[in-house]
Amino acid sequence: MQSIFGKGFWSFIAALFIFVVSRSGPANAQSGKTVSLPPTITIVFPFAAGGGGDVQTRIAARYLPKYLPGSPSFIVKNEPGAGGRTGVQTVYRSKPDGSVMGSTYTAGAVGNQAVFGADAGYDFSKFVILTSTYHNPYTIAVAPRTPYKSIADLKKAAKPIPFCNEGGSVSLSYIVVAAKEMGFPYRLIPGYPGAPAATAGMLRGDCEAVSYGLEFTNRYLKEGVRPIAVHAAERHELWPNVPTSKEQGYPLELMLDMVFYLPPGSSPELADLLRDALTKLYQNREFLDAIRAAKFNPTFADTKQTQRFVSELAKLYSKYAAELREAEAKIK
């Protein structure tokens, strides 16, 4: 593996800025050209079935045909592997003919390229961004018997705060970024197969804290998990009594979001057709009710907003390149 955050990463950052600026015009302006869609469209999701992104991708696949000419069938294909890189690589290598699109977590895809450079197997700036959803702020939560009630308490700790995590991708990056932005000592306890296992590890005493999305963490409050910060500009309706990082003196916004995208080289006409369909989909009451029935909060961001998320995240990764490199090296 080549050096983490080496020359490839800095080229990637520059490309993202060019990408956002060059595509900042009206995202859904139709060109008037007719687009022929294949009878079957595969959405590649680069993680195992059952998670929040997978569930919402499958619900979208069920309702999306209604808004596309010919009502093509959608198949969701799970391609887990290499921390999410395998499935993203599949979309990157696919023909730009409308037969394949991707859905993935933005933070994971951008982070993997930041960490692995050319070895990630794709250049995220070359994908054709559609829209995004599942905008879920990240949090810091602690075990029930710990003494911490705020970020200030973490900073005053006489030892590094141990965080259970999978050991890579979003779970590692957001712990490191928050710790460096807020100035508290930390220690990573990696190796868990997923967020549920890491949270269970915290509850049995393997560590003192975890950092995951708000909606996921909310499921464990009855088990005693105590949230102490939400990385968002405003308090969340699910946790009205939990202060934001900004309220505690650190205007940090970190979130989990899921982006829909097309292979490099996909035509503007195809992209506009799918953007328009996704926009209409997220205005469909039956679809939104299906998302809520699955215990998720439906959200939507258009192309321009989504490109801004990608650009800002890339800048944040670049700011803490050395720290992320060091953290990644320690768990190998």
C-alpha positions as YAML, in Angstrom:
chain: A
units: angstrom
residues:
- id: 1
  name: MET
  ca: [0.00, 0.00, 0.00]
- id: 2
  name: GLN
  ca: [1.34, 3.42, -0.88]
- id: 3
  name: SER
  ca: [1.83, 6.15, 1.70]
- id: 4
  name: ILE
  ca: [-1.40, 7.25, 3.36]
- id: 5
  name: PHE
  ca: [-2.37, 10.78, 2.40]
- id: 6
  name: GLY
  ca: [0.40, 10.94, -0.18]
- id: 7
  name: LYS
  ca: [0.47, 12.77, -3.49]
- id: 8
  name: GLY
  ca: [-2.59, 10.91, -4.73]
- id: 9
  name: PHE
  ca: [-4.66, 12.30, -1.90]
- id: 10
  name: TRP
  ca: [-3.69, 15.91, -2.53]
- id: 11
  name: SER
  ca: [-4.47, 15.49, -6.24]
- id: 12
  name: PHE
  ca: [-7.82, 14.09, -5.14]
- id: 13
  name: ILE
  ca: [-8.55, 17.17, -3.01]
- id: 14
  name: ALA
  ca: [-7.75, 19.51, -5.90]
- id: 15
  name: ALA
  ca: [-9.90, 17.48, -8.25]
- id: 16
  name: LEU
  ca: [-12.85, 17.67, -5.87]
- id: 17
  name: PHE
  ca: [-12.73, 21.47, -5.82]
- id: 18
  name: ILE
  ca: [-12.67, 21.57, -9.61]
- id: 19
  name: PHE
  ca: [-15.47, 18.99, -9.65]
- id: 20
  name: VAL
  ca: [-17.76, 21.05, -7.44]
- id: 21
  name: VAL
  ca: [-17.10, 24.35, -9.19]
- id: 22
  name: SER
  ca: [-17.56, 22.93, -12.67]
- id: 23
  name: ARG
  ca: [-20.88, 21.31, -11.72]
- id: 24
  name: SER
  ca: [-22.37, 24.06, -9.63]
- id: 25
  name: GLY
  ca: [-24.95, 25.10, -12.22]
- id: 26
  name: PRO
  ca: [-28.59, 23.97, -12.27]
- id: 27
  name: ALA
  ca: [-28.39, 20.26, -11.50]
- id: 28
  name: ASN
  ca: [-31.76, 19.21, -12.83]
- id: 29
  name: ALA
  ca: [-32.00, 21.28, -15.99]
- id: 30
  name: GLN
  ca: [-33.24, 18.93, -18.70]
- id: 31
  name: SER
  ca: [-31.44, 19.05, -22.04]
- id: 32
  name: GLY
  ca: [-34.40, 17.83, -24.06]
- id: 33
  name: LYS
  ca: [-32.59, 14.73, -25.38]
- id: 34
  name: THR
  ca: [-34.33, 11.39, -25.05]
- id: 35
  name: VAL
  ca: [-32.68, 8.85, -22.76]
- id: 36
  name: SER
  ca: [-33.26, 5.14, -23.23]
- id: 37
  name: LEU
  ca: [-32.95, 3.19, -20.00]
- id: 38
  name: PRO
  ca: [-32.16, -0.53, -19.82]
- id: 39
  name: PRO
  ca: [-34.97, -2.79, -18.58]
- id: 40
  name: THR
  ca: [-33.00, -3.58, -15.40]
- id: 41
  name: ILE
  ca: [-30.84, -1.24, -13.33]
- id: 42
  name: THR
  ca: [-28.52, -2.56, -10.63]
- id: 43
  name: ILE
  ca: [-27.76, -0.43, -7.58]
- id: 44
  name: VAL
  ca: [-24.48, -1.54, -6.00]
- id: 45
  name: PHE
  ca: [-24.26, -1.03, -2.23]
- id: 46
  name: PRO
  ca: [-20.75, -1.77, -0.90]
- id: 47
  name: PHE
  ca: [-21.74, -3.20, 2.48]
- id: 48
  name: ALA
  ca: [-23.68, -6.19, 3.77]
- id: 49
  name: ALA
  ca: [-27.46, -6.31, 3.79]
- id: 50
  name: GLY
  ca: [-29.42, -5.11, 6.80]
- id: 51
  name: GLY
  ca: [-27.80, -1.79, 7.67]
- id: 52
  name: GLY
  ca: [-29.42, 1.61, 7.40]
- id: 53
  name: GLY
  ca: [-27.97, 2.43, 3.99]
- id: 54
  name: ASP
  ca: [-28.93, -0.95, 2.58]
- id: 55
  name: VAL
  ca: [-32.49, -0.74, 3.88]
- id: 56
  name: GLN
  ca: [-33.04, 2.74, 2.46]
- id: 57
  name: THR
  ca: [-31.47, 1.79, -0.88]
- id: 58
  name: ARG
  ca: [-33.89, -1.13, -1.17]
- id: 59
  name: ILE
  ca: [-36.91, 1.01, -0.38]
- id: 60
  name: ALA
  ca: [-35.79, 3.56, -3.00]
- id: 61
  name: ALA
  ca: [-35.33, 0.75, -5.54]
- id: 62
  name: ARG
  ca: [-38.90, -0.40, -4.90]
- id: 63
  name: TYR
  ca: [-40.49, 3.00, -5.59]
- id: 64
  name: LEU
  ca: [-38.11, 4.60, -8.10]
- id: 65
  name: PRO
  ca: [-39.42, 2.84, -11.26]
- id: 66
  name: LYS
  ca: [-42.62, 4.89, -11.00]
- id: 67
  name: TYR
  ca: [-40.70, 8.04, -11.91]
- id: 68
  name: LEU
  ca: [-38.67, 6.69, -14.84]
- id: 69
  name: PRO
  ca: [-39.72, 6.07, -18.45]
- id: 70
  name: GLY
  ca: [-40.41, 2.41, -19.10]
- id: 71
  name: SER
  ca: [-40.55, 1.66, -15.35]
- id: 72
  name: PRO
  ca: [-37.27, -0.32, -15.31]
- id: 73
  name: SER
  ca: [-36.75, -2.94, -12.62]
- id: 74
  name: PHE
  ca: [-34.17, -2.24, -9.93]
- id: 75
  name: ILE
  ca: [-31.93, -4.82, -8.27]
- id: 76
  name: VAL
  ca: [-29.88, -4.00, -5.18]
- id: 77
  name: LYS
  ca: [-26.56, -5.86, -5.15]
- id: 78
  name: ASN
  ca: [-24.54, -5.98, -1.95]
- id: 79
  name: GLU
  ca: [-20.78, -6.08, -2.57]
- id: 80
  name: PRO
  ca: [-19.06, -5.82, 0.81]
- id: 81
  name: GLY
  ca: [-15.31, -6.00, 1.07]
- id: 82
  name: ALA
  ca: [-12.17, -3.95, 1.72]
- id: 83
  name: GLY
  ca: [-13.97, -1.55, 4.02]
- id: 84
  name: GLY
  ca: [-16.45, -0.52, 1.34]
- id: 85
  name: ARG
  ca: [-13.95, -0.16, -1.50]
- id: 86
  name: THR
  ca: [-14.99, -3.28, -3.43]
- id: 87
  name: GLY
  ca: [-18.50, -2.15, -4.30]
- id: 88
  name: VAL
  ca: [-17.40, 1.38, -5.17]
- id: 89
  name: GLN
  ca: [-14.76, -0.08, -7.48]
- id: 90
  name: THR
  ca: [-17.47, -2.09, -9.26]
- id: 91
  name: VAL
  ca: [-19.44, 1.06, -10.07]
- id: 92
  name: TYR
  ca: [-16.24, 2.83, -11.12]
- id: 93
  name: ARG
  ca: [-15.51, 0.09, -13.68]
- id: 94
  name: SER
  ca: [-19.10, -0.21, -14.95]
- id: 95
  name: LYS
  ca: [-20.29, 0.97, -18.34]
- id: 96
  name: PRO
  ca: [-21.92, 4.44, -18.20]
- id: 97
  name: ASP
  ca: [-25.05, 3.19, -19.95]
- id: 98
  name: GLY
  ca: [-27.53, 3.46, -17.08]
- id: 99
  name: SER
  ca: [-27.42, -0.23, -16.19]
- id: 100
  name: VAL
  ca: [-25.47, 0.38, -12.96]
- id: 101
  name: MET
  ca: [-25.63, 3.07, -10.29]
- id: 102
  name: GLY
  ca: [-24.20, 3.18, -6.82]
- id: 103
  name: SER
  ca: [-25.24, 4.11, -3.32]
- id: 104
  name: THR
  ca: [-22.71, 4.41, -0.53]
- id: 105
  name: TYR
  ca: [-21.76, 6.37, 2.56]
- id: 106
  name: THR
  ca: [-20.00, 9.56, 1.45]
- id: 107
  name: ALA
  ca: [-17.66, 9.64, 4.44]
- id: 108
  name: GLY
  ca: [-16.53, 6.08, 3.83]
- id: 109
  name: ALA
  ca: [-15.94, 6.50, 0.10]
- id: 110
  name: VAL
  ca: [-14.07, 9.79, 0.44]
- id: 111
  name: GLY
  ca: [-12.19, 8.55, 3.48]
- id: 112
  name: ASN
  ca: [-11.05, 5.35, 1.79]
- id: 113
  name: GLN
  ca: [-9.58, 7.30, -1.08]
- id: 114
  name: ALA
  ca: [-7.94, 9.69, 1.35]
- id: 115
  name: VAL
  ca: [-6.34, 6.80, 3.24]
- id: 116
  name: PHE
  ca: [-5.44, 4.47, 0.39]
- id: 117
  name: GLY
  ca: [-4.85, 6.92, -2.46]
- id: 118
  name: ALA
  ca: [-4.59, 5.16, -5.81]
- id: 119
  name: ASP
  ca: [-4.89, 1.81, -4.02]
- id: 120
  name: ALA
  ca: [-8.53, 2.64, -3.27]
- id: 121
  name: GLY
  ca: [-9.22, 1.65, -6.86]
- id: 122
  name: TYR
  ca: [-11.29, 4.65, -7.84]
- id: 123
  name: ASP
  ca: [-11.22, 8.43, -8.13]
- id: 124
  name: PHE
  ca: [-14.32, 9.73, -6.38]
- id: 125
  name: SER
  ca: [-14.16, 13.08, -8.19]
- id: 126
  name: LYS
  ca: [-14.88, 11.28, -11.49]
- id: 127
  name: PHE
  ca: [-18.21, 9.81, -10.41]
- id: 128
  name: VAL
  ca: [-21.38, 11.59, -11.51]
- id: 129
  name: ILE
  ca: [-23.11, 12.67, -8.33]
- id: 130
  name: LEU
  ca: [-26.90, 12.45, -8.22]
- id: 131
  name: THR
  ca: [-28.42, 13.22, -4.79]
- id: 132
  name: SER
  ca: [-27.98, 12.15, -1.18]
- id: 133
  name: THR
  ca: [-30.06, 11.01, 1.77]
- id: 134
  name: TYR
  ca: [-29.74, 9.53, 5.28]
- id: 135
  name: HIS
  ca: [-28.16, 12.70, 6.67]
- id: 136
  name: ASN
  ca: [-27.51, 11.48, 10.18]
- id: 137
  name: PRO
  ca: [-25.32, 13.52, 12.55]
- id: 138
  name: TYR
  ca: [-22.53, 11.69, 14.33]
- id: 139
  name: THR
  ca: [-22.33, 11.70, 18.10]
- id: 140
  name: ILE
  ca: [-20.20, 10.88, 21.10]
- id: 141
  name: ALA
  ca: [-21.81, 8.53, 23.59]
- id: 142
  name: VAL
  ca: [-20.36, 6.99, 26.73]
- id: 143
  name: ALA
  ca: [-20.94, 3.92, 28.87]
- id: 144
  name: PRO
  ca: [-23.48, 4.21, 31.69]
- id: 145
  name: ARG
  ca: [-20.98, 3.98, 34.54]
- id: 146
  name: THR
  ca: [-18.45, 6.50, 33.21]
- id: 147
  name: PRO
  ca: [-18.11, 9.93, 34.86]
- id: 148
  name: TYR
  ca: [-18.28, 11.93, 31.61]
- id: 149
  name: LYS
  ca: [-21.18, 14.29, 31.01]
- id: 150
  name: SER
  ca: [-19.69, 16.71, 28.48]
- id: 151
  name: ILE
  ca: [-16.80, 17.37, 26.12]
- id: 152
  name: ALA
  ca: [-15.19, 19.35, 28.94]
- id: 153
  name: ASP
  ca: [-15.16, 16.19, 31.06]
- id: 154
  name: LEU
  ca: [-13.38, 14.28, 28.29]
- id: 155
  name: LYS
  ca: [-10.76, 17.01, 28.10]
- id: 156
  name: LYS
  ca: [-10.19, 16.88, 31.86]
- id: 157
  name: ALA
  ca: [-9.70, 13.11, 31.90]
- id: 158
  name: ALA
  ca: [-6.38, 12.04, 33.35]
- id: 159
  name: LYS
  ca: [-5.99, 9.36, 30.68]
- id: 160
  name: PRO
  ca: [-6.87, 8.81, 27.02]
- id: 161
  name: ILE
  ca: [-10.55, 8.00, 26.47]
- id: 162
  name: PRO
  ca: [-10.83, 4.48, 24.98]
- id: 163
  name: PHE
  ca: [-13.24, 4.29, 22.01]
- id: 164
  name: CYS
  ca: [-14.52, 0.95, 20.66]
- id: 165
  name: ASN
  ca: [-14.66, 0.92, 16.85]
- id: 166
  name: GLU
  ca: [-14.30, -1.24, 13.76]
- id: 167
  name: GLY
  ca: [-10.82, 0.06, 13.00]
- id: 168
  name: GLY
  ca: [-11.04, 2.08, 9.82]
- id: 169
  name: SER
  ca: [-13.31, 4.16, 7.59]
- id: 170
  name: VAL
  ca: [-15.89, 6.44, 9.24]
- id: 171
  name: SER
  ca: [-15.72, 4.99, 12.74]
- id: 172
  name: LEU
  ca: [-12.01, 5.73, 12.99]
- id: 173
  name: SER
  ca: [-11.93, 9.01, 11.11]
- id: 174
  name: TYR
  ca: [-14.69, 10.73, 13.04]
- id: 175
  name: ILE
  ca: [-13.21, 9.75, 16.42]
- id: 176
  name: VAL
  ca: [-9.84, 11.16, 15.40]
- id: 177
  name: VAL
  ca: [-11.27, 14.36, 13.90]
- id: 178
  name: ALA
  ca: [-13.48, 15.07, 16.93]
- id: 179
  name: ALA
  ca: [-10.66, 14.39, 19.39]
- id: 180
  name: LYS
  ca: [-8.28, 16.70, 17.55]
- id: 181
  name: GLU
  ca: [-10.84, 19.45, 17.03]
- id: 182
  name: MET
  ca: [-11.93, 19.36, 20.68]
- id: 183
  name: GLY
  ca: [-8.60, 18.61, 22.27]
- id: 184
  name: PHE
  ca: [-9.35, 15.51, 24.33]
- id: 185
  name: PRO
  ca: [-7.01, 12.48, 24.61]
- id: 186
  name: TYR
  ca: [-8.22, 9.24, 23.03]
- id: 187
  name: ARG
  ca: [-7.26, 5.63, 22.42]
- id: 188
  name: LEU
  ca: [-8.75, 3.37, 19.74]
- id: 189
  name: ILE
  ca: [-9.98, -0.12, 20.62]
- id: 190
  name: PRO
  ca: [-10.44, -1.57, 17.10]
- id: 191
  name: GLY
  ca: [-11.44, -4.93, 15.67]
- id: 192
  name: TYR
  ca: [-15.21, -5.04, 16.14]
- id: 193
  name: PRO
  ca: [-17.18, -6.42, 13.15]
- id: 194
  name: GLY
  ca: [-19.65, -3.54, 13.19]
- id: 195
  name: ALA
  ca: [-21.28, -0.75, 15.16]
- id: 196
  name: PRO
  ca: [-23.61, -3.07, 17.15]
- id: 197
  name: ALA
  ca: [-20.64, -5.18, 18.29]
- id: 198
  name: ALA
  ca: [-18.61, -2.10, 19.20]
- id: 199
  name: THR
  ca: [-21.50, -0.66, 21.20]
- id: 200
  name: ALA
  ca: [-22.00, -3.99, 22.96]
- id: 201
  name: GLY
  ca: [-18.29, -3.97, 23.74]
- id: 202
  name: MET
  ca: [-18.61, -0.58, 25.39]
- id: 203
  name: LEU
  ca: [-21.57, -1.76, 27.46]
- id: 204
  name: ARG
  ca: [-19.62, -4.74, 28.79]
- id: 205
  name: GLY
  ca: [-16.65, -2.57, 29.69]
- id: 206
  name: ASP
  ca: [-14.21, -2.98, 26.79]
- id: 207
  name: CYS
  ca: [-14.02, 0.80, 26.41]
- id: 208
  name: GLU
  ca: [-15.68, 3.96, 27.64]
- id: 209
  name: ALA
  ca: [-17.06, 5.62, 24.50]
- id: 210
  name: VAL
  ca: [-18.27, 5.16, 20.94]
- id: 211
  name: SER
  ca: [-18.95, 7.53, 18.06]
- id: 212
  name: TYR
  ca: [-21.78, 6.58, 15.68]
- id: 213
  name: GLY
  ca: [-24.77, 8.11, 13.93]
- id: 214
  name: LEU
  ca: [-27.54, 9.51, 16.09]
- id: 215
  name: GLU
  ca: [-30.31, 7.26, 14.81]
- id: 216
  name: PHE
  ca: [-28.22, 4.14, 15.40]
- id: 217
  name: THR
  ca: [-27.06, 5.23, 18.86]
- id: 218
  name: ASN
  ca: [-30.63, 6.11, 19.82]
- id: 219
  name: ARG
  ca: [-31.52, 2.41, 19.75]
- id: 220
  name: TYR
  ca: [-29.20, 1.74, 22.68]
- id: 221
  name: LEU
  ca: [-30.37, 4.39, 25.12]
- id: 222
  name: LYS
  ca: [-32.54, 1.86, 26.92]
- id: 223
  name: GLU
  ca: [-29.41, -0.25, 27.42]
- id: 224
  name: GLY
  ca: [-27.78, 2.63, 29.27]
- id: 225
  name: VAL
  ca: [-25.75, 4.33, 26.54]
- id: 226
  name: ARG
  ca: [-25.43, 8.05, 27.37]
- id: 227
  name: PRO
  ca: [-24.96, 10.58, 24.54]
- id: 228
  name: ILE
  ca: [-22.96, 13.67, 25.51]
- id: 229
  name: ALA
  ca: [-22.57, 15.51, 22.18]
- id: 230
  name: VAL
  ca: [-24.11, 15.74, 18.72]
- id: 231
  name: HIS
  ca: [-21.81, 16.90, 15.91]
- id: 232
  name: ALA
  ca: [-24.35, 19.24, 14.33]
- id: 233
  name: ALA
  ca: [-25.28, 22.93, 14.19]
- id: 234
  name: GLU
  ca: [-28.60, 22.38, 15.98]
- id: 235
  name: ARG
  ca: [-30.04, 19.99, 18.53]
- id: 236
  name: HIS
  ca: [-31.83, 16.96, 17.13]
- id: 237
  name: GLU
  ca: [-35.51, 16.35, 17.74]
- id: 238
  name: LEU
  ca: [-34.79, 12.83, 19.00]
- id: 239
  name: TRP
  ca: [-32.37, 14.17, 21.62]
- id: 240
  name: PRO
  ca: [-33.62, 17.65, 22.58]
- id: 241
  name: ASN
  ca: [-31.67, 17.55, 25.85]
- id: 242
  name: VAL
  ca: [-28.32, 16.58, 24.35]
- id: 243
  name: PRO
  ca: [-26.16, 19.62, 23.51]
- id: 244
  name: THR
  ca: [-24.43, 19.99, 20.19]
- id: 245
  name: SER
  ca: [-20.68, 20.20, 19.82]
- id: 246
  name: LYS
  ca: [-21.19, 23.82, 18.80]
- id: 247
  name: GLU
  ca: [-22.99, 24.60, 22.06]
- id: 248
  name: GLN
  ca: [-20.03, 23.13, 23.90]
- id: 249
  name: GLY
  ca: [-17.62, 25.42, 22.09]
- id: 250
  name: TYR
  ca: [-16.68, 23.36, 19.03]
- id: 251
  name: PRO
  ca: [-18.59, 24.11, 15.78]
- id: 252
  name: LEU
  ca: [-17.97, 20.64, 14.38]
- id: 253
  name: GLU
  ca: [-20.44, 19.10, 11.93]
- id: 254
  name: LEU
  ca: [-19.90, 15.44, 11.10]
- id: 255
  name: MET
  ca: [-22.56, 13.21, 9.62]
- id: 256
  name: LEU
  ca: [-23.27, 9.93, 7.98]
- id: 257
  name: ASP
  ca: [-24.98, 10.41, 4.63]
- id: 258
  name: MET
  ca: [-25.64, 8.15, 1.66]
- id: 259
  name: VAL
  ca: [-24.97, 9.36, -1.87]
- id: 260
  name: PHE
  ca: [-26.46, 8.05, -5.12]
- id: 261
  name: TYR
  ca: [-24.02, 8.23, -8.04]
- id: 262
  name: LEU
  ca: [-23.27, 7.00, -11.57]
- id: 263
  name: PRO
  ca: [-20.12, 5.61, -13.20]
- id: 264
  name: PRO
  ca: [-17.63, 8.06, -14.72]
- id: 265
  name: GLY
  ca: [-18.61, 9.13, -18.22]
- id: 266
  name: SER
  ca: [-22.37, 8.86, -17.68]
- id: 267
  name: SER
  ca: [-24.19, 11.37, -19.86]
- id: 268
  name: PRO
  ca: [-25.67, 14.61, -18.48]
- id: 269
  name: GLU
  ca: [-29.04, 13.52, -19.89]
- id: 270
  name: LEU
  ca: [-28.97, 10.24, -17.93]
- id: 271
  name: ALA
  ca: [-27.86, 12.03, -14.78]
- id: 272
  name: ASP
  ca: [-30.61, 14.63, -15.07]
- id: 273
  name: LEU
  ca: [-33.23, 11.95, -15.63]
- id: 274
  name: LEU
  ca: [-32.25, 10.10, -12.48]
- id: 275
  name: ARG
  ca: [-31.85, 13.29, -10.44]
- id: 276
  name: ASP
  ca: [-35.36, 14.34, -11.38]
- id: 277
  name: ALA
  ca: [-36.72, 10.90, -10.50]
- id: 278
  name: LEU
  ca: [-34.97, 10.89, -7.12]
- id: 279
  name: THR
  ca: [-36.23, 14.39, -6.37]
- id: 280
  name: LYS
  ca: [-39.82, 13.33, -7.07]
- id: 281
  name: LEU
  ca: [-39.31, 10.12, -5.10]
- id: 282
  name: TYR
  ca: [-38.42, 12.04, -1.96]
- id: 283
  name: GLN
  ca: [-41.68, 13.97, -2.26]
- id: 284
  name: ASN
  ca: [-43.77, 10.79, -2.37]
- id: 285
  name: ARG
  ca: [-45.70, 10.33, 0.87]
- id: 286
  name: GLU
  ca: [-45.99, 6.55, 0.54]
- id: 287
  name: PHE
  ca: [-42.23, 6.24, 0.02]
- id: 288
  name: LEU
  ca: [-41.45, 8.55, 2.94]
- id: 289
  name: ASP
  ca: [-43.83, 6.58, 5.17]
- id: 290
  name: ALA
  ca: [-42.00, 3.38, 4.17]
- id: 291
  name: ILE
  ca: [-38.70, 4.94, 5.27]
- id: 292
  name: ARG
  ca: [-40.24, 5.97, 8.58]
- id: 293
  name: ALA
  ca: [-41.76, 2.50, 9.04]
- id: 294
  name: ALA
  ca: [-38.22, 1.13, 8.79]
- id: 295
  name: LYS
  ca: [-37.34, 3.47, 11.70]
- id: 296
  name: PHE
  ca: [-35.32, 5.97, 9.70]
- id: 297
  name: ASN
  ca: [-35.84, 9.69, 9.24]
- id: 298
  name: PRO
  ca: [-36.15, 10.50, 5.50]
- id: 299
  name: THR
  ca: [-33.91, 13.34, 4.34]
- id: 300
  name: PHE
  ca: [-32.93, 14.69, 0.93]
- id: 301
  name: ALA
  ca: [-30.18, 16.87, -0.54]
- id: 302
  name: ASP
  ca: [-29.98, 17.87, -4.19]
- id: 303
  name: THR
  ca: [-26.87, 17.62, -6.36]
- id: 304
  name: LYS
  ca: [-25.39, 20.96, -5.46]
- id: 305
  name: GLN
  ca: [-25.84, 20.38, -1.72]
- id: 306
  name: THR
  ca: [-24.38, 16.90, -2.00]
- id: 307
  name: GLN
  ca: [-21.33, 18.14, -3.90]
- id: 308
  name: ARG
  ca: [-20.78, 20.69, -1.13]
- id: 309
  name: PHE
  ca: [-20.86, 17.91, 1.47]
- id: 310
  name: VAL
  ca: [-18.23, 15.99, -0.49]
- id: 311
  name: SER
  ca: [-15.98, 19.03, -0.84]
- id: 312
  name: GLU
  ca: [-16.20, 20.02, 2.83]
- id: 313
  name: LEU
  ca: [-15.50, 16.48, 3.96]
- id: 314
  name: ALA
  ca: [-12.44, 16.29, 1.72]
- id: 315
  name: LYS
  ca: [-11.10, 19.50, 3.25]
- id: 316
  name: LEU
  ca: [-11.62, 18.13, 6.75]
- id: 317
  name: TYR
  ca: [-9.73, 14.96, 5.93]
- id: 318
  name: SER
  ca: [-6.88, 17.02, 4.51]
- id: 319
  name: LYS
  ca: [-6.68, 19.11, 7.70]
- id: 320
  name: TYR
  ca: [-6.07, 16.02, 9.81]
- id: 321
  name: ALA
  ca: [-4.07, 13.99, 7.32]
- id: 322
  name: ALA
  ca: [-1.14, 13.34, 9.66]
- id: 323
  name: GLU
  ca: [-3.35, 12.36, 12.60]
- id: 324
  name: LEU
  ca: [-5.44, 9.99, 10.48]
- id: 325
  name: ARG
  ca: [-2.28, 8.45, 9.04]
- id: 326
  name: GLU
  ca: [-0.94, 7.85, 12.52]
- id: 327
  name: ALA
  ca: [-4.21, 6.35, 13.78]
- id: 328
  name: GLU
  ca: [-4.50, 4.07, 10.76]
- id: 329
  name: ALA
  ca: [-0.92, 2.85, 11.19]
- id: 330
  name: LYS
  ca: [-1.49, 1.96, 14.86]
- id: 331
  name: ILE
  ca: [-4.30, -0.47, 14.15]
- id: 332
  name: LYS
  ca: [-2.57, -2.36, 11.34]
...
